Structures are given as C-alpha cells and as structure tokens.
Amino acid sequence: MEGIARGDWADVAGDPQDAALCAYAVKLTRTPSEMAEADVSCLRAAGLDDVAIHDAIQVIAYFNYINRIADAVDVELEPEYPPRPA
C-alpha cells in the first residue's frame, strides 16, 4: 500500500495490524477503484484472517456510505467539530 497518505492514524504505527487496517481504510475510502489483491495480502501479512478482513471492509464501507448520505442532506455536524469549509 505504498503511496498512502498518512494522517492522524499514523500514530498507531506501533501496532502493525492497526496501521495496516488504517492504510487499507484510507485507500478504500479515497481510491476504491485502485484496490487490488495486494491490499488484502497486506492485511493477511499483518495477521488478519478472512473473517476479520471481511468485517473491516463492511465497517469501512458502511462509514463511507453513511457519511455520503449525511453530506448529501447537509446534516449538521456536532458542536465540538470544526465547521465545514465554505
């Protein structure tokens, strides 16, 4: 998963499984058409089995889906979050 932009999640790099999951989530979120078997292989190499990988994909996809729904209907953010860019 070379070339993945690292964000705040990079702080979990102490745990290889968490880092692999975060990198996978970033790629699936930002460039879903670029996903390949090699991305799943990285998760397996980090120690995840197929059930854990399936569960992760379901959670990542759900959050992407629900966030797009919220954006589509302009759901107000929680007060503690910074305002959306104009």
The first five atom37 places (N, CA, C, CB, O) and aatype in JSON, in Angstrom:
{
  "aatype": [12, 6, 7, 9, 0, 1, 7, 3, 17, 0, 3, 19, 0, 7, 3, 14, 5, 3, 0, 0, 10, 4, 0, 18, 0, 19, 11, 10, 16, 1, 16, 14, 15, 6, 12, 0, 6, 0, 3, 19, 15, 4, 10, 1, 0, 0, 7, 10, 3, 3, 19, 0, 9, 8, 3, 0, 9, 5, 19, 9, 0, 18, 13, 2, 18, 9, 2, 1, 9, 0, 3, 0, 19, 3, 19, 6, 10, 6, 14, 6, 18, 14, 14, 1, 14, 0],
  "atom_mask": [
    [1, 1, 1, 1, 1],
    [1, 1, 1, 1, 1],
    [1, 1, 1, 0, 1],
    [1, 1, 1, 1, 1],
    [1, 1, 1, 1, 1],
    [1, 1, 1, 1, 1],
    [1, 1, 1, 0, 1],
    [1, 1, 1, 1, 1],
    [1, 1, 1, 1, 1],
    [1, 1, 1, 1, 1],
    [1, 1, 1, 1, 1],
    [1, 1, 1, 1, 1],
    [1, 1, 1, 1, 1],
    [1, 1, 1, 0, 1],
    [1, 1, 1, 1, 1],
    [1, 1, 1, 1, 1],
    [1, 1, 1, 1, 1],
    [1, 1, 1, 1, 1],
    [1, 1, 1, 1, 1],
    [1, 1, 1, 1, 1],
    [1, 1, 1, 1, 1],
    [1, 1, 1, 1, 1],
    [1, 1, 1, 1, 1],
    [1, 1, 1, 1, 1],
    [1, 1, 1, 1, 1],
    [1, 1, 1, 1, 1],
    [1, 1, 1, 1, 1],
    [1, 1, 1, 1, 1],
    [1, 1, 1, 1, 1],
    [1, 1, 1, 1, 1],
    [1, 1, 1, 1, 1],
    [1, 1, 1, 1, 1],
    [1, 1, 1, 1, 1],
    [1, 1, 1, 1, 1],
    [1, 1, 1, 1, 1],
    [1, 1, 1, 1, 1],
    [1, 1, 1, 1, 1],
    [1, 1, 1, 1, 1],
    [1, 1, 1, 1, 1],
    [1, 1, 1, 1, 1],
    [1, 1, 1, 1, 1],
    [1, 1, 1, 1, 1],
    [1, 1, 1, 1, 1],
    [1, 1, 1, 1, 1],
    [1, 1, 1, 1, 1],
    [1, 1, 1, 1, 1],
    [1, 1, 1, 0, 1],
    [1, 1, 1, 1, 1],
    [1, 1, 1, 1, 1],
    [1, 1, 1, 1, 1],
    [1, 1, 1, 1, 1],
    [1, 1, 1, 1, 1],
    [1, 1, 1, 1, 1],
    [1, 1, 1, 1, 1],
    [1, 1, 1, 1, 1],
    [1, 1, 1, 1, 1],
    [1, 1, 1, 1, 1],
    [1, 1, 1, 1, 1],
    [1, 1, 1, 1, 1],
    [1, 1, 1, 1, 1],
    [1, 1, 1, 1, 1],
    [1, 1, 1, 1, 1],
    [1, 1, 1, 1, 1],
    [1, 1, 1, 1, 1],
    [1, 1, 1, 1, 1],
    [1, 1, 1, 1, 1],
    [1, 1, 1, 1, 1],
    [1, 1, 1, 1, 1],
    [1, 1, 1, 1, 1],
    [1, 1, 1, 1, 1],
    [1, 1, 1, 1, 1],
    [1, 1, 1, 1, 1],
    [1, 1, 1, 1, 1],
    [1, 1, 1, 1, 1],
    [1, 1, 1, 1, 1],
    [1, 1, 1, 1, 1],
    [1, 1, 1, 1, 1],
    [1, 1, 1, 1, 1],
    [1, 1, 1, 1, 1],
    [1, 1, 1, 1, 1],
    [1, 1, 1, 1, 1],
    [1, 1, 1, 1, 1],
    [1, 1, 1, 1, 1],
    [1, 1, 1, 1, 1],
    [1, 1, 1, 1, 1],
    [1, 1, 1, 1, 1]
  ],
  "atom_positions": [
    [[0.82, -1.17, 0.0], [0.0, 0.0, 0.0], [0.88, 1.24, 0.0], [-0.94, -0.01, 1.19], [0.67, 2.18, 0.77]],
    [[1.82, 1.21, -0.85], [2.72, 2.35, -0.97], [1.96, 3.57, -1.45], [3.88, 2.04, -1.92], [0.97, 3.46, -2.19]],
    [[2.42, 4.72, -1.03], [1.84, 5.96, -1.51], [0.58, 6.38, -0.77], [0.0, 0.0, 0.0], [-0.06, 7.36, -1.14]],
    [[0.21, 5.64, 0.29], [-0.96, 6.02, 1.06], [-0.63, 7.28, 1.85], [-1.41, 4.86, 2.02], [0.39, 7.34, 2.54]],
    [[-1.47, 8.26, 1.75], [-1.27, 9.48, 2.54], [-1.52, 9.13, 4.0], [-2.22, 10.64, 2.07], [-2.54, 8.53, 4.34]],
    [[-0.6, 9.5, 4.85], [-0.74, 9.2, 6.27], [-1.34, 10.39, 6.99], [0.62, 8.81, 6.89], [-0.97, 11.53, 6.74]],
    [[-2.26, 10.1, 7.88], [-2.9, 11.14, 8.67], [-2.69, 10.86, 10.14], [0.0, 0.0, 0.0], [-1.69, 10.26, 10.53]],
    [[-3.63, 11.29, 10.95], [-3.52, 11.09, 12.39], [-3.43, 9.61, 12.75], [-4.71, 11.72, 13.1], [-2.84, 9.26, 13.76]],
    [[-4.0, 8.77, 11.93], [-3.96, 7.34, 12.22], [-2.54, 6.8, 12.24], [-4.78, 6.58, 11.18], [-2.31, 5.72, 12.79]],
    [[-1.59, 7.52, 11.68], [-0.2, 7.04, 11.65], [0.36, 6.85, 13.05], [0.67, 8.01, 10.86], [1.35, 6.15, 13.23]],
    [[-0.27, 7.46, 14.03], [0.18, 7.3, 15.41], [0.0, 5.88, 15.91], [-0.56, 8.25, 16.3], [0.6, 5.52, 16.92]],
    [[-0.8, 5.07, 15.25], [-0.99, 3.69, 15.68], [0.07, 2.77, 15.09], [-2.38, 3.2, 15.28], [-0.03, 1.55, 15.2]],
    [[1.07, 3.35, 14.45], [2.09, 2.55, 13.78], [2.78, 1.56, 14.72], [3.13, 3.45, 13.16], [3.4, 0.61, 14.25]],
    [[2.68, 1.76, 16.02], [3.24, 0.81, 16.97], [2.58, -0.55, 16.88], [0.0, 0.0, 0.0], [3.17, -1.55, 17.28]],
    [[1.38, -0.6, 16.37], [0.65, -1.86, 16.2], [0.5, -2.12, 14.7], [-0.76, -1.81, 16.91], [-0.28, -1.44, 14.03]],
    [[1.24, -3.09, 14.17], [1.21, -3.34, 12.72], [-0.19, -3.65, 12.16], [2.13, -4.49, 12.4], [-0.5, -3.25, 11.04]],
    [[-1.01, -4.36, 12.93], [-2.36, -4.65, 12.45], [-3.18, -3.38, 12.31], [-3.06, -5.62, 13.38], [-3.84, -3.18, 11.29]],
    [[-3.15, -2.53, 13.32], [-3.91, -1.28, 13.25], [-3.41, -0.39, 12.12], [-3.82, -0.53, 14.58], [-4.21, 0.22, 11.41]],
    [[-2.1, -0.32, 11.96], [-1.54, 0.51, 10.89], [-1.98, -0.03, 9.52], [0.0, 0.54, 10.98], [-2.33, 0.75, 8.63]],
    [[-1.96, -1.35, 9.36], [-2.37, -1.96, 8.09], [-3.85, -1.69, 7.82], [-2.1, -3.48, 8.1], [-4.24, -1.37, 6.7]],
    [[-4.68, -1.82, 8.86], [-6.11, -1.56, 8.7], [-6.38, -0.11, 8.34], [-6.86, -1.92, 9.98], [-7.21, 0.18, 7.48]],
    [[-5.67, 0.81, 8.98], [-5.87, 2.22, 8.69], [-5.44, 2.56, 7.27], [-5.09, 3.09, 9.69], [-6.13, 3.29, 6.57]],
    [[-4.31, 2.03, 6.85], [-3.85, 2.27, 5.48], [-4.86, 1.71, 4.48], [-2.46, 1.64, 5.26], [-5.15, 2.35, 3.47]],
    [[-5.39, 0.53, 4.76], [-6.39, -0.08, 3.89], [-7.64, 0.79, 3.83], [-6.75, -1.51, 4.39], [-8.19, 1.03, 2.75]],
    [[-8.09, 1.28, 5.0], [-9.29, 2.12, 5.05], [-9.1, 3.41, 4.27], [-9.65, 2.44, 6.5], [-10.01, 3.85, 3.56]],
    [[-7.94, 4.01, 4.38], [-7.67, 5.25, 3.64], [-7.74, 4.98, 2.14], [-6.27, 5.83, 4.02], [-8.37, 5.74, 1.4]],
    [[-7.1, 3.92, 1.7], [-7.1, 3.63, 0.27], [-8.51, 3.3, -0.23], [-6.14, 2.47, -0.04], [-8.93, 3.79, -1.28]],
    [[-9.23, 2.46, 0.52], [-10.59, 2.1, 0.1], [-11.5, 3.32, 0.06], [-11.17, 1.04, 1.04], [-12.4, 3.41, -0.78]],
    [[-11.28, 4.27, 0.96], [-12.09, 5.48, 1.01], [-11.75, 6.45, -0.11], [-11.92, 6.16, 2.35], [-12.63, 6.98, -0.78]],
    [[-10.46, 6.67, -0.3], [-10.03, 7.71, -1.26], [-9.95, 7.22, -2.7], [-8.7, 8.24, -0.85], [-10.28, 7.97, -3.62]],
    [[-9.53, 5.99, -2.91], [-9.33, 5.49, -4.28], [-9.83, 4.04, -4.4], [-7.83, 5.57, -4.68], [-9.04, 3.13, -4.64]],
    [[-11.13, 3.84, -4.23], [-11.65, 2.47, -4.24], [-11.38, 1.71, -5.54], [-13.12, 2.5, -4.0], [-11.24, 0.48, -5.51]],
    [[-11.3, 2.41, -6.65], [-11.06, 1.71, -7.92], [-9.64, 1.18, -8.03], [-11.35, 2.63, -9.08], [-9.35, 0.39, -8.93]],
    [[-8.77, 1.59, -7.14], [-7.39, 1.12, -7.17], [-7.12, -0.06, -6.24], [-6.47, 2.25, -6.81], [-5.99, -0.53, -6.15]],
    [[-8.14, -0.55, -5.56], [-7.96, -1.68, -4.66], [-7.58, -2.93, -5.46], [-9.24, -1.94, -3.83], [-8.08, -3.15, -6.56]],
    [[-6.69, -3.72, -4.88], [-6.21, -4.92, -5.56], [-5.95, -6.02, -4.53], [-4.91, -4.62, -6.38], [-5.96, -5.77, -3.33]],
    [[-5.72, -7.22, -5.02], [-5.42, -8.35, -4.15], [-4.24, -8.05, -3.23], [-5.14, -9.6, -4.98], [-4.19, -8.52, -2.1]],
    [[-3.29, -7.28, -3.72], [-2.11, -6.94, -2.91], [-2.52, -6.2, -1.63], [-1.14, -6.07, -3.72], [-1.86, -6.34, -0.6]],
    [[-3.59, -5.42, -1.68], [-4.05, -4.71, -0.5], [-4.56, -5.68, 0.56], [-5.15, -3.7, -0.87], [-4.3, -5.51, 1.75]],
    [[-5.29, -6.69, 0.12], [-5.76, -7.72, 1.05], [-4.58, -8.53, 1.56], [-6.8, -8.65, 0.35], [-4.55, -8.91, 2.73]],
    [[-3.62, -8.8, 0.7], [-2.43, -9.54, 1.12], [-1.7, -8.82, 2.25], [-1.48, -9.75, -0.07], [-1.16, -9.47, 3.15]],
    [[-1.67, -7.49, 2.21], [-1.04, -6.71, 3.29], [-1.76, -6.95, 4.61], [-1.04, -5.21, 2.95], [-1.12, -7.06, 5.66]],
    [[-3.08, -7.04, 4.56], [-3.84, -7.31, 5.77], [-3.56, -8.71, 6.29], [-5.34, -7.13, 5.52], [-3.4, -8.91, 7.5]],
    [[-3.51, -9.66, 5.4], [-3.18, -11.04, 5.82], [-1.77, -11.1, 6.41], [-3.28, -12.01, 4.62], [-1.55, -11.79, 7.41]],
    [[-0.84, -10.39, 5.8], [0.54, -10.38, 6.3], [0.62, -9.75, 7.69], [1.46, -9.61, 5.33], [1.51, -10.07, 8.47]],
    [[-0.33, -8.86, 8.0], [-0.37, -8.23, 9.32], [-1.07, -9.12, 10.35], [-1.07, -6.89, 9.23], [-1.15, -8.77, 11.53]],
    [[-1.56, -10.27, 9.9], [-2.15, -11.23, 10.82], [-3.66, -11.31, 10.84], [0.0, 0.0, 0.0], [-4.22, -12.0, 11.69]],
    [[-4.34, -10.62, 9.91], [-5.79, -10.7, 9.88], [-6.24, -11.89, 9.04], [-6.39, -9.4, 9.32], [-5.66, -12.18, 7.99]],
    [[-7.27, -12.57, 9.5], [-7.83, -13.67, 8.71], [-8.95, -13.12, 7.83], [-8.35, -14.82, 9.63], [-9.29, -11.94, 7.91]],
    [[-9.51, -13.98, 7.0], [-10.52, -13.52, 6.04], [-11.78, -12.97, 6.72], [-10.9, -14.66, 5.12], [-12.4, -12.04, 6.2]],
    [[-12.15, -13.54, 7.86], [-13.34, -13.03, 8.56], [-13.07, -11.61, 9.07], [-13.72, -13.97, 9.75], [-13.93, -10.74, 8.92]],
    [[-11.91, -11.37, 9.65], [-11.56, -10.03, 10.14], [-11.48, -9.04, 8.98], [-10.22, -10.07, 10.91], [-11.91, -7.89, 9.11]],
    [[-10.93, -9.47, 7.86], [-10.84, -8.6, 6.69], [-12.24, -8.27, 6.18], [-10.0, -9.28, 5.56], [-12.52, -7.11, 5.86]],
    [[-13.1, -9.25, 6.1], [-14.48, -9.02, 5.67], [-15.17, -8.04, 6.6], [-15.26, -10.35, 5.63], [-15.84, -7.11, 6.14]],
    [[-15.01, -8.23, 7.9], [-15.64, -7.33, 8.87], [-15.11, -5.9, 8.7], [-15.38, -7.82, 10.31], [-15.88, -4.94, 8.74]],
    [[-13.82, -5.77, 8.51], [-13.22, -4.44, 8.32], [-13.79, -3.77, 7.08], [-11.69, -4.55, 8.21], [-14.13, -2.59, 7.12]],
    [[-13.89, -4.5, 6.0], [-14.43, -3.94, 4.76], [-15.87, -3.48, 4.97], [-14.37, -4.98, 3.61], [-16.26, -2.42, 4.49]],
    [[-16.66, -4.27, 5.69], [-18.05, -3.9, 5.95], [-18.13, -2.59, 6.75], [-18.77, -5.02, 6.71], [-18.95, -1.73, 6.45]],
    [[-17.29, -2.45, 7.76], [-17.3, -1.24, 8.6], [-16.83, -0.03, 7.8], [-16.41, -1.44, 9.84], [-17.45, 1.03, 7.86]],
    [[-15.74, -0.19, 7.06], [-15.21, 0.91, 6.25], [-16.26, 1.36, 5.23], [-13.9, 0.49, 5.52], [-16.51, 2.55, 5.08]],
    [[-16.86, 0.4, 4.54], [-17.85, 0.72, 3.52], [-19.08, 1.38, 4.13], [-18.26, -0.54, 2.76], [-19.63, 2.32, 3.56]],
    [[-19.51, 0.9, 5.3], [-20.67, 1.5, 5.95], [-20.4, 2.96, 6.31], [-21.05, 0.71, 7.21], [-21.24, 3.82, 6.05]],
    [[-19.25, 3.23, 6.91], [-18.95, 4.61, 7.29], [-18.83, 5.5, 6.06], [-17.67, 4.67, 8.11], [-19.27, 6.65, 6.1]],
    [[-18.25, 5.01, 4.98], [-18.2, 5.8, 3.75], [-19.61, 6.08, 3.24], [-17.38, 5.06, 2.68], [-19.92, 7.19, 2.83]],
    [[-20.45, 5.07, 3.27], [-21.83, 5.21, 2.81], [-22.59, 6.24, 3.66], [-22.55, 3.85, 2.86], [-23.19, 7.17, 3.12]],
    [[-22.57, 6.06, 4.97], [-23.38, 6.92, 5.82], [-22.86, 8.35, 5.82], [-23.41, 6.37, 7.25], [-23.65, 9.29, 5.94]],
    [[-21.56, 8.53, 5.69], [-21.02, 9.89, 5.59], [-21.46, 10.57, 4.3], [-19.51, 9.87, 5.67], [-21.71, 11.77, 4.3]],
    [[-21.55, 9.82, 3.22], [-22.02, 10.41, 1.96], [-23.51, 10.76, 2.05], [-21.77, 9.43, 0.79], [-23.94, 11.78, 1.5]],
    [[-24.27, 9.93, 2.73], [-25.69, 10.25, 2.94], [-25.8, 11.55, 3.76], [-26.42, 9.08, 3.66], [-26.58, 12.44, 3.41]],
    [[-25.03, 11.64, 4.83], [-25.07, 12.83, 5.67], [-24.65, 14.07, 4.89], [-24.17, 12.65, 6.91], [-25.26, 15.13, 5.02]],
    [[-23.62, 13.94, 4.08], [-23.19, 15.07, 3.25], [-24.26, 15.45, 2.23], [-21.88, 14.74, 2.52], [-24.47, 16.63, 1.96]],
    [[-24.95, 14.46, 1.68], [-25.95, 14.73, 0.65], [-27.13, 15.52, 1.18], [-26.44, 13.43, 0.05], [-27.73, 16.3, 0.45]],
    [[-27.45, 15.33, 2.44], [-28.59, 16.04, 3.01], [-28.14, 17.13, 3.98], [-29.52, 15.06, 3.73], [-28.95, 17.67, 4.74]],
    [[-26.85, 17.45, 3.95], [-26.27, 18.53, 4.73], [-26.58, 18.42, 6.22], [-26.76, 19.86, 4.21], [-27.06, 19.36, 6.85]],
    [[-26.31, 17.24, 6.77], [-26.51, 17.02, 8.2], [-25.57, 17.94, 8.97], [-26.27, 15.53, 8.57], [-24.39, 18.06, 8.63]],
    [[-26.08, 18.56, 9.99], [-25.28, 19.45, 10.82], [-24.28, 18.64, 11.62], [-26.19, 20.29, 11.76], [-24.61, 17.58, 12.15]],
    [[-23.05, 19.14, 11.7], [-22.02, 18.49, 12.49], [-22.28, 18.71, 13.97], [-20.63, 19.02, 12.1], [-22.98, 19.64, 14.37]],
    [[-21.7, 17.84, 14.77], [-21.78, 18.01, 16.22], [-21.09, 19.31, 16.59], [-21.14, 16.81, 16.98], [-20.15, 19.71, 15.91]],
    [[-21.53, 19.98, 17.65], [-20.97, 21.29, 18.0], [-19.46, 21.26, 18.27], [-21.68, 21.81, 19.21], [-18.79, 22.28, 18.06]],
    [[-18.93, 20.15, 18.72], [-17.5, 20.09, 19.04], [-16.59, 19.94, 17.8], [-17.25, 18.92, 19.98], [-15.37, 20.04, 17.91]],
    [[-17.2, 19.69, 16.63], [-16.42, 19.55, 15.4], [-16.23, 20.92, 14.74], [-17.1, 18.57, 14.43], [-17.11, 21.78, 14.82]],
    [[-15.1, 21.1, 14.07], [-14.91, 22.38, 13.36], [-15.92, 22.5, 12.23], [-13.46, 22.51, 12.81], [-16.38, 21.49, 11.7]],
    [[-16.28, 23.73, 11.86], [-17.25, 23.91, 10.77], [-16.68, 23.4, 9.45], [-17.64, 25.4, 10.63], [-15.47, 23.35, 9.25]],
    [[-17.59, 23.03, 8.56], [-17.18, 22.59, 7.22], [-16.59, 23.75, 6.45], [-18.38, 21.99, 6.44], [-16.97, 24.9, 6.67]],
    [[-15.65, 23.47, 5.56], [-15.11, 24.55, 4.72], [-16.22, 25.15, 3.86], [-13.95, 24.02, 3.81], [-17.13, 24.44, 3.42]],
    [[-16.15, 26.42, 3.63], [-17.16, 27.11, 2.83], [-17.05, 26.74, 1.37], [-17.04, 28.61, 2.99], [-17.83, 27.23, 0.55]]
  ]
}
